[in-house]
């Protein structure tokens, strides 16, 4: 059976997001409001 794996492990680089990306995600998560009524979820984004 042929060897399917390479000898060198693939180098994984650390993902460093930009400050703008972090800021956007934090603002989005603060603006998101989920209301559960019965078996239905309503998602509201307050801008």
mmCIF file of the C-alpha atoms, coordinates in Angstrom:
data_MODEL
# 
_entry.id   MODEL 
# 
loop_
_atom_site.group_PDB 
_atom_site.id 
_atom_site.type_symbol 
_atom_site.label_atom_id 
_atom_site.label_alt_id 
_atom_site.label_comp_id 
_atom_site.label_asym_id 
_atom_site.label_entity_id 
_atom_site.label_seq_id 
_atom_site.pdbx_PDB_ins_code 
_atom_site.Cartn_x 
_atom_site.Cartn_y 
_atom_site.Cartn_z 
_atom_site.occupancy 
_atom_site.B_iso_or_equiv 
_atom_site.pdbx_formal_charge 
_atom_site.auth_seq_id 
_atom_site.auth_comp_id 
_atom_site.auth_asym_id 
_atom_site.auth_atom_id 
_atom_site.pdbx_PDB_model_num 
ATOM 1  C CA . UNK A 1 1  ? 0.000   0.000  0.000  1.00 0.00 ? 1  UNK A CA 1 
ATOM 2  C CA . UNK A 1 2  ? 1.349   3.396  -0.905 1.00 0.00 ? 2  UNK A CA 1 
ATOM 3  C CA . UNK A 1 3  ? 2.273   5.780  1.857  1.00 0.00 ? 3  UNK A CA 1 
ATOM 4  C CA . UNK A 1 4  ? -0.292  8.582  1.816  1.00 0.00 ? 4  UNK A CA 1 
ATOM 5  C CA . UNK A 1 5  ? 1.413   10.932 4.229  1.00 0.00 ? 5  UNK A CA 1 
ATOM 6  C CA . UNK A 1 6  ? 4.310   13.226 3.512  1.00 0.00 ? 6  UNK A CA 1 
ATOM 7  C CA . UNK A 1 7  ? 7.433   13.011 5.629  1.00 0.00 ? 7  UNK A CA 1 
ATOM 8  C CA . UNK A 1 8  ? 7.337   16.697 6.522  1.00 0.00 ? 8  UNK A CA 1 
ATOM 9  C CA . UNK A 1 9  ? 4.451   17.825 8.652  1.00 0.00 ? 9  UNK A CA 1 
ATOM 10 C CA . UNK A 1 10 ? 2.608   20.765 7.214  1.00 0.00 ? 10 UNK A CA 1 
ATOM 11 C CA . UNK A 1 11 ? 3.539   23.943 9.005  1.00 0.00 ? 11 UNK A CA 1 
ATOM 12 C CA . UNK A 1 12 ? 0.590   25.573 10.665 1.00 0.00 ? 12 UNK A CA 1 
ATOM 13 C CA . UNK A 1 13 ? 0.774   29.300 10.965 1.00 0.00 ? 13 UNK A CA 1 
ATOM 14 C CA . UNK A 1 14 ? -0.886  31.140 13.794 1.00 0.00 ? 14 UNK A CA 1 
ATOM 15 C CA . UNK A 1 15 ? -3.905  33.075 12.648 1.00 0.00 ? 15 UNK A CA 1 
ATOM 16 C CA . UNK A 1 16 ? -3.688  36.640 13.841 1.00 0.00 ? 16 UNK A CA 1 
ATOM 17 C CA . UNK A 1 17 ? -6.895  38.535 13.035 1.00 0.00 ? 17 UNK A CA 1 
ATOM 18 C CA . UNK A 1 18 ? -6.846  42.272 12.508 1.00 0.00 ? 18 UNK A CA 1 
ATOM 19 C CA . UNK A 1 19 ? -8.141  44.574 15.235 1.00 0.00 ? 19 UNK A CA 1 
ATOM 20 C CA . UNK A 1 20 ? -10.939 45.643 12.892 1.00 0.00 ? 20 UNK A CA 1 
ATOM 21 C CA . UNK A 1 21 ? -12.134 42.040 12.606 1.00 0.00 ? 21 UNK A CA 1 
ATOM 22 C CA . UNK A 1 22 ? -12.207 41.557 16.373 1.00 0.00 ? 22 UNK A CA 1 
ATOM 23 C CA . UNK A 1 23 ? -14.020 44.865 16.819 1.00 0.00 ? 23 UNK A CA 1 
ATOM 24 C CA . UNK A 1 24 ? -16.617 43.920 14.186 1.00 0.00 ? 24 UNK A CA 1 
ATOM 25 C CA . UNK A 1 25 ? -17.310 40.541 15.790 1.00 0.00 ? 25 UNK A CA 1 
ATOM 26 C CA . UNK A 1 26 ? -17.661 42.026 19.264 1.00 0.00 ? 26 UNK A CA 1 
ATOM 27 C CA . UNK A 1 27 ? -20.057 44.714 18.060 1.00 0.00 ? 27 UNK A CA 1 
ATOM 28 C CA . UNK A 1 28 ? -22.088 42.154 16.112 1.00 0.00 ? 28 UNK A CA 1 
ATOM 29 C CA . UNK A 1 29 ? -22.368 39.818 19.086 1.00 0.00 ? 29 UNK A CA 1 
ATOM 30 C CA . UNK A 1 30 ? -23.522 42.689 21.317 1.00 0.00 ? 30 UNK A CA 1 
ATOM 31 C CA . UNK A 1 31 ? -26.152 43.758 18.772 1.00 0.00 ? 31 UNK A CA 1 
ATOM 32 C CA . UNK A 1 32 ? -27.526 40.242 18.217 1.00 0.00 ? 32 UNK A CA 1 
ATOM 33 C CA . UNK A 1 33 ? -30.613 39.381 20.224 1.00 0.00 ? 33 UNK A CA 1 
ATOM 34 C CA . UNK A 1 34 ? -32.266 35.947 20.073 1.00 0.00 ? 34 UNK A CA 1 
ATOM 35 C CA . UNK A 1 35 ? -35.815 35.519 21.375 1.00 0.00 ? 35 UNK A CA 1 
ATOM 36 C CA . UNK A 1 36 ? -37.243 32.026 21.797 1.00 0.00 ? 36 UNK A CA 1 
ATOM 37 C CA . UNK A 1 37 ? -41.018 31.734 21.485 1.00 0.00 ? 37 UNK A CA 1 
ATOM 38 C CA . UNK A 1 38 ? -42.332 28.230 21.580 1.00 0.00 ? 38 UNK A CA 1 
ATOM 39 C CA . UNK A 1 39 ? -40.248 26.198 19.146 1.00 0.00 ? 39 UNK A CA 1 
ATOM 40 C CA . UNK A 1 40 ? -39.205 29.182 17.035 1.00 0.00 ? 40 UNK A CA 1 
ATOM 41 C CA . UNK A 1 41 ? -36.114 31.345 17.462 1.00 0.00 ? 41 UNK A CA 1 
ATOM 42 C CA . UNK A 1 42 ? -36.266 34.970 16.324 1.00 0.00 ? 42 UNK A CA 1 
ATOM 43 C CA . UNK A 1 43 ? -32.960 36.722 15.672 1.00 0.00 ? 43 UNK A CA 1 
ATOM 44 C CA . UNK A 1 44 ? -32.790 40.513 15.769 1.00 0.00 ? 44 UNK A CA 1 
ATOM 45 C CA . UNK A 1 45 ? -29.815 42.680 14.965 1.00 0.00 ? 45 UNK A CA 1 
ATOM 46 C CA . UNK A 1 46 ? -30.064 46.130 16.550 1.00 0.00 ? 46 UNK A CA 1 
ATOM 47 C CA . UNK A 1 47 ? -28.032 48.608 14.537 1.00 0.00 ? 47 UNK A CA 1 
# 
